[in-house]
Amino acid sequence: MRVPDNDSGSDTKWADIEADEDYEKPQNLTGFDFGIDEQGIKTFISYPKNNRGQSIKLTKRIKEIKIIKKTHKSVFERKNLLPFNLDDQTDMGSTLISNEDILLEPSRNERRFNQDDADFLYTPVDTNLLRLTRDLKLKFKSLREEDVMEEEVEEKETTAKYIPPSRKDGAERRSFDENTIRITNLSEDIKEKDLTELFGKVGRIHRAYLAKYKETQNSKGFAFVTYVNKQDAIEAINRFNRLGYNNLLLNVEWAKPAKDR
């Protein structure tokens, strides 16, 4: 009887088995996490593949904001109340179905049929759908042509009239620019809604712009407010200049034109 040789190359040794068990396959690198910076933004860079199989660089910037909402104690207690008329044997999620017939009565103030809305109600009597669709297309096509003709007549009438320079578009835009004020020394937490609420007490606001950082959406510290009337802009400067707002003193002045900036 022949005894197989254990030293042959085809046999597996116990040391090789332990080495294979301890060996771990290298993991593919999916991305880099750079942690949170000074502004509270977390940057994560990954390298996924597109439809063509090419590796692309994808940068994600995430900012986590913790919002704390206050709830009254009585509201919290009401939310945790148990339903009434339930014993220990009744399940919380069980529902009861009523087998009684419920009759619905229409309201007395039900909207009546209006003859003007008859064209918008589609009640086909004829079963020929091709004829109905053709009639509808012809009807709306005629209405569209009438609207186009009315617009052309209005344009011809307006171009024939004399328009003074004070009523042209450029003059109107220039007049609004003259009613613009510049507000500086604003806090980072201020929003456009706060500006409109504060400066809207003086008069009607035509436009409000708050300069923000693109990444954090925080205020850069200055804004522009345009009033409809110039007198309201003057009153806003006299009223809000050097006013204490969010622990800062506001600086309100006339905004310089774009060509002088």
BAVEX-66636 format. One record per residue (C-alpha): residue in three letters; x, y, z negated; residue number from 1. Coordinates in Angstrom, 2 decimals, padded with zeros to 5 digits, m for minus. Each point is the difference from the previous one (the first is absolute). Last residue first. Example, Ala and Ser with C-alpha at 12.3 -4.5 7.8 and 13.67 -1.06 7.14 Angstrom:
2
SER:013.67:m001.06:m007.14:2
ALA:m001.37:m003.44:m000.66:1
END
This chain:
261
ARG:m019.55:102.58:007.74:261
ASP:m000.64:003.17:002.04:260
LYS:m001.43:m001.80:003.07:259
ALA:m002.40:m002.05:m002.17:258
PRO:m001.51:003.08:m001.60:257
LYS:000.85:000.66:m003.66:256
ALA:m002.48:m001.08:m002.65:255
TRP:m001.17:002.72:m002.35:254
GLU:000.75:m000.65:m003.65:253
VAL:m000.97:m002.27:m002.91:252
ASN:002.64:m001.17:m002.48:251
LEU:m001.55:m002.33:m002.56:250
LEU:001.37:m000.20:m003.53:249
LEU:000.44:m003.59:m001.18:248
ASN:m001.42:m002.04:m002.92:247
ASN:m002.58:m001.61:002.32:246
TYR:m001.27:003.44:001.07:245
GLY:001.00:003.31:m001.64:244
LEU:m000.84:002.91:002.29:243
ARG:002.88:002.13:001.27:242
ASN:m002.04:000.83:003.14:241
PHE:m003.49:m001.50:m000.25:240
ARG:m002.23:003.08:m000.23:239
ASN:001.77:002.65:002.05:238
ILE:001.04:m002.47:002.70:237
ALA:m003.48:m001.57:000.11:236
GLU:m001.65:003.43:000.24:235
ILE:002.12:000.86:003.03:234
ALA:m000.88:m003.35:001.64:233
ASP:m003.70:000.61:m000.66:232
GLN:000.26:003.42:001.68:231
LYS:001.54:m001.67:003.04:230
ASN:m003.13:m002.03:000.64:229
VAL:m000.02:m003.60:001.23:228
TYR:002.78:m000.96:m002.37:227
THR:003.15:m001.97:000.79:226
VAL:001.87:m001.83:m002.77:225
PHE:003.63:m001.09:000.29:224
ALA:001.92:m002.29:m002.38:223
PHE:003.25:m000.25:m001.95:222
GLY:001.63:m002.31:m002.55:221
LYS:000.95:m003.00:002.13:220
SER:m003.08:m001.87:m001.21:219
ASN:000.18:m003.75:m000.40:218
GLN:m000.94:m002.41:002.79:217
THR:002.87:m002.27:m001.17:216
GLU:001.51:m000.89:003.40:215
LYS:m001.10:002.84:002.24:214
TYR:000.55:002.77:m002.53:213
LYS:m002.86:002.47:m000.06:212
ALA:m000.73:003.59:001.09:211
LEU:m003.57:001.00:m000.86:210
TYR:m002.14:001.59:002.70:209
ALA:m003.38:001.72:m000.52:208
ARG:m002.20:001.29:002.86:207
HIS:m002.99:002.34:000.41:206
ILE:m000.64:000.64:m003.69:205
ARG:m003.13:001.96:m001.03:204
GLY:000.57:002.36:m002.88:203
VAL:001.55:000.58:m003.42:202
LYS:m001.02:m003.20:m001.80:201
GLY:001.29:m002.03:002.97:200
PHE:003.55:000.69:m001.17:199
LEU:m000.26:m002.38:m002.95:198
GLU:m002.27:m002.69:001.43:197
THR:001.73:000.05:003.38:196
LEU:003.42:m000.29:m001.62:195
ASP:m001.05:m002.84:m002.30:194
LYS:m001.41:m001.94:002.97:193
GLU:003.28:000.46:001.82:192
LYS:001.73:m001.85:m002.83:191
ILE:002.37:001.05:m002.81:190
ASP:002.20:m002.63:m001.64:189
GLU:003.35:001.43:001.12:188
SER:m000.62:003.40:m001.61:187
LEU:m000.30:003.22:001.98:186
ASN:002.59:002.78:m000.07:185
THR:m001.19:001.46:003.32:184
ILE:m003.28:001.18:001.53:183
ARG:m000.01:001.65:003.42:182
ILE:m002.99:002.03:001.23:181
THR:m001.71:m000.07:003.39:180
ASN:m002.50:002.69:001.06:179
GLU:002.22:001.36:002.79:178
ASP:000.20:m003.46:001.50:177
PHE:m003.81:m000.06:000.20:176
SER:000.05:003.23:002.03:175
ARG:002.59:m001.44:002.37:174
ARG:m002.16:m003.07:000.63:173
GLU:m002.99:002.24:000.78:172
ALA:002.10:002.21:002.30:171
GLY:001.28:m003.05:001.86:170
ASP:m003.46:m001.40:000.46:169
LYS:m001.44:003.19:001.47:168
ARG:m002.46:002.20:m001.91:167
SER:002.32:002.97:m000.72:166
PRO:001.19:000.00:003.60:165
PRO:m003.49:000.86:001.27:164
ILE:m001.75:m002.66:002.11:163
TYR:m001.65:001.24:003.19:162
LYS:m002.63:m002.38:001.35:161
ALA:000.42:m002.02:003.20:160
THR:001.87:m002.80:m001.77:159
THR:m002.87:m000.50:m002.45:158
GLU:m002.67:m000.26:002.69:157
LYS:002.00:m002.43:002.10:156
GLU:000.70:m002.20:m003.02:155
GLU:m003.68:m000.03:m000.97:154
VAL:m001.04:m001.03:003.52:153
GLU:002.55:m002.82:000.02:152
GLU:m001.21:m001.27:m003.38:151
GLU:m003.64:m000.01:001.18:150
MET:000.93:m001.97:003.12:149
VAL:001.88:m002.59:m002.08:148
ASP:m002.99:m000.43:m002.33:147
GLU:m002.37:m000.48:002.95:146
GLU:002.31:m002.62:001.50:145
ARG:000.02:m001.92:m003.30:144
LEU:m003.81:m000.01:m000.13:143
SER:m000.20:m001.32:003.55:142
LYS:002.46:m002.78:m000.84:141
PHE:m001.98:m000.83:m003.14:140
LYS:m003.15:m000.66:002.04:139
LEU:001.72:m001.83:002.83:138
LYS:001.75:m002.34:m002.45:137
LEU:m003.24:m000.66:m001.88:136
ASP:m001.89:m000.81:003.19:135
ARG:002.74:m002.42:001.12:134
THR:000.04:m001.72:m003.40:133
LEU:m003.77:m000.50:000.10:132
ARG:000.00:m001.30:003.58:131
LEU:002.73:m002.53:m000.73:130
LEU:m001.75:m001.12:m003.18:129
ASN:m003.18:m001.09:001.79:128
THR:m002.07:m001.22:m002.94:127
ASP:m002.18:003.09:000.03:126
VAL:m001.36:000.95:m003.39:125
PRO:003.25:001.13:m001.54:124
THR:m000.33:002.00:m003.22:123
TYR:003.10:002.20:m000.24:122
LEU:m000.63:002.99:m002.20:121
PHE:002.19:003.00:000.84:120
ASP:m002.45:001.44:002.53:119
ALA:m002.85:m000.10:m002.52:118
ASP:001.86:002.17:m002.47:117
ASP:m001.85:003.17:001.03:116
GLN:m003.34:m001.77:m000.56:115
ASN:000.77:m000.46:m003.68:114
PHE:m001.31:m003.13:m001.69:113
ARG:m000.77:000.53:m003.62:112
ARG:002.50:m000.42:m002.79:111
GLU:m001.50:m001.93:m002.87:110
ASN:m001.26:002.26:m002.74:109
ARG:m002.69:m002.49:m001.03:108
SER:002.62:m002.66:m000.62:107
PRO:m000.45:m003.47:001.43:106
GLU:m001.16:m002.76:m002.38:105
LEU:002.20:m003.04:m000.53:104
LEU:m001.67:m003.15:m001.37:103
ILE:002.02:m002.30:m002.25:102
ASP:m000.92:m003.69:000.05:101
GLU:001.01:m001.73:m003.23:100
ASN:002.71:m002.66:m000.02:99
SER:002.47:002.12:m001.99:98
ILE:003.58:m001.20:000.04:97
LEU:002.12:000.12:m003.15:96
THR:003.77:000.44:000.07:95
SER:002.83:m001.80:m001.76:94
GLY:003.41:001.65:m000.29:93
MET:000.09:000.37:m003.79:92
ASP:m001.10:m003.59:m000.61:91
THR:m002.75:m000.65:m002.53:90
GLN:000.64:m002.49:m002.81:89
ASP:001.27:002.55:m002.52:88
ASP:m003.10:002.10:000.29:87
LEU:m000.71:002.91:002.30:86
ASN:m002.86:002.44:m000.60:85
PHE:002.29:003.06:000.36:84
PRO:003.03:000.29:002.25:83
LEU:003.31:000.38:m001.87:82
LEU:001.45:003.47:m000.51:81
ASN:003.58:000.53:001.21:80
LYS:m000.82:002.80:002.43:79
ARG:m002.07:001.77:m002.66:78
GLU:002.94:000.02:m002.43:77
PHE:002.31:001.60:002.58:76
VAL:m002.58:002.69:000.71:75
SER:m000.39:000.70:m003.74:74
LYS:003.77:000.44:m000.38:73
HIS:000.23:002.51:002.80:72
THR:002.36:m000.91:002.78:71
LYS:003.29:001.74:000.79:70
LYS:001.77:m000.84:003.20:69
ILE:003.78:m000.36:000.07:68
ILE:001.61:000.15:003.41:67
LYS:003.43:m001.59:000.37:66
ILE:001.70:000.94:003.24:65
GLU:002.25:m002.47:001.80:64
LYS:002.04:001.38:002.86:63
ILE:000.97:m002.27:002.87:62
ARG:002.46:000.69:002.76:61
LYS:000.22:m002.72:002.63:60
THR:002.80:m000.23:002.58:59
LEU:m000.28:m002.52:002.84:58
LYS:003.10:m000.82:002.08:57
ILE:m000.62:m002.12:003.06:56
SER:001.19:m003.47:000.95:55
GLN:m000.88:m001.00:003.56:54
GLY:m002.27:m002.99:000.69:53
ARG:m001.89:001.81:002.75:52
ASN:m003.13:000.30:m002.10:51
ASN:001.93:001.73:m002.78:50
LYS:002.22:m001.56:m002.64:49
PRO:000.22:001.15:m003.60:48
TYR:003.01:001.73:m001.62:47
SER:m000.97:001.44:m003.37:46
ILE:000.83:003.18:m001.91:45
PHE:m001.78:000.81:m003.28:44
THR:000.11:003.44:m001.61:43
LYS:m001.82:000.73:m003.28:42
ILE:m000.90:003.64:m000.55:41
GLY:m000.08:001.41:m003.55:40
GLN:001.61:003.30:000.91:39
GLU:003.30:m000.97:m001.66:38
ASP:000.25:m003.28:001.95:37
ILE:m001.71:m003.34:m000.59:36
GLY:001.63:m003.24:001.11:35
PHE:002.10:m000.54:003.12:34
ASP:m001.73:m003.25:001.03:33
PHE:001.65:m001.58:003.04:32
GLY:m001.66:m002.30:002.50:31
THR:m000.73:m003.49:001.31:30
LEU:003.41:m001.70:m000.38:29
ASN:m000.42:m003.62:001.04:28
GLN:000.63:m002.44:m002.79:27
PRO:003.06:m002.24:000.05:26
LYS:m000.82:m003.68:m000.54:25
GLU:000.77:m001.29:m003.44:24
TYR:002.54:m002.74:m000.78:23
ASP:m000.29:m001.54:m003.46:22
GLU:m001.87:m003.05:001.31:21
ASP:002.45:m000.53:002.85:20
ALA:002.97:000.10:m002.37:19
GLU:m001.65:m002.54:m002.28:18
ILE:m000.52:m002.39:002.92:17
ASP:003.59:000.37:001.20:16
ALA:001.32:m000.96:m003.44:15
TRP:m002.17:m003.14:000.00:14
LYS:001.66:m001.28:003.18:13
THR:m001.87:m000.78:003.19:12
ASP:000.98:m002.95:002.15:11
SER:000.64:000.36:003.75:10
GLY:003.70:000.91:m000.42:9
SER:000.90:m003.35:m001.58:8
ASP:001.31:m000.04:m003.57:7
ASN:m002.88:m002.10:m001.31:6
ASP:001.04:m003.05:002.07:5
PRO:m002.80:m002.46:000.46:4
VAL:000.49:m003.46:m001.62:3
ARG:000.09:m002.92:002.44:2
MET:m001.36:m003.39:m001.06:1
END
